[in-house]
Amino acid sequence: MRLSTKSRYGLRALFDIAYNNDNQPAQVHEISRRQEISPRYLEQIFQNLKKCGILKSKRGPQGGYTLARRPDQITVLEIIKATEQDALMVECAGEAKKKKRRKNECPFEGNCVTQTVWKEANDLLDGLFSTLTLETLCQRGIAMGVEKERFVRQAPYR
């Protein structure tokens, strides 16, 4: 399975929020700097993550992005599904539409032994990704010695 940069960057950015911000709002420029991801691209990714109920945002000088739920309640599978249009290994492994024919539908659709292999592989990956959470990644980050960066916000000038 080849995931797009949206999934890979989205997962890295959400890990960054969970790992570095202790439930405080994280600003895009902070995440962008730490993860070396374009702020404009992050904003695009974050829009999908907000729509899917993974992220919340708050405007203003003390604003930014926070996780919508606890890190142990957000799975890698959920993040991939929020950022990918289709996370299948091969197109034919998806559910065939009853009335609508897929663009490049295989002539062996529904009568192909190898199609069962791709479906099984997708199911196995989905099973793995559904057991991994942002909390799992945070624990791995600690075990790997990934340095946490605590960002202390300055009070706005008056």
MOGI-V846910 format. One record per backbone hydrogen bond with DSSP energy under -0.5 kcal/mol. CO is the residue of the C=O (numbers start at 1). NH is the residue of the N-H. Records with the same first field share a line. If there is no record, write none. Layout:
CO: NH + NH
This chain:
1: 3
4: 8
5: 9
6: 10
7: 11
8: 12
9: 13
10: 14
11: 15
12: 16
13: 17
14: 18
15: 19
16: 20
17: 21
21: 24
26: 65
27: 30 + 31
28: 32
29: 33
30: 34
31: 35
32: 36 + 37
38: 42
39: 43
40: 44
41: 45
42: 46
43: 47
44: 48
45: 49
46: 50
47: 51
48: 52
49: 54 + 55
50: 53
54: 68 + 69
56: 66
58: 64
60: 63
64: 58
65: 26
66: 56
70: 73
71: 74 + 134 + 135
73: 75
74: 134
75: 79
76: 80
77: 81
78: 82
79: 83
80: 84
90: 93
91: 94
99: 101
102: 105
106: 109
108: 111
112: 116
113: 116 + 117
114: 118
115: 119
116: 120
117: 121
118: 122
119: 123
120: 124
121: 125
122: 126
123: 127
124: 128
125: 129
126: 130
127: 131
128: 131 + 132
129: 76 + 77
132: 76
133: 137
134: 138
135: 139
136: 140
137: 141
138: 142
139: 143
140: 144
141: 145 + 146
142: 145
148: 150
149: 151
150: 152
151: 153
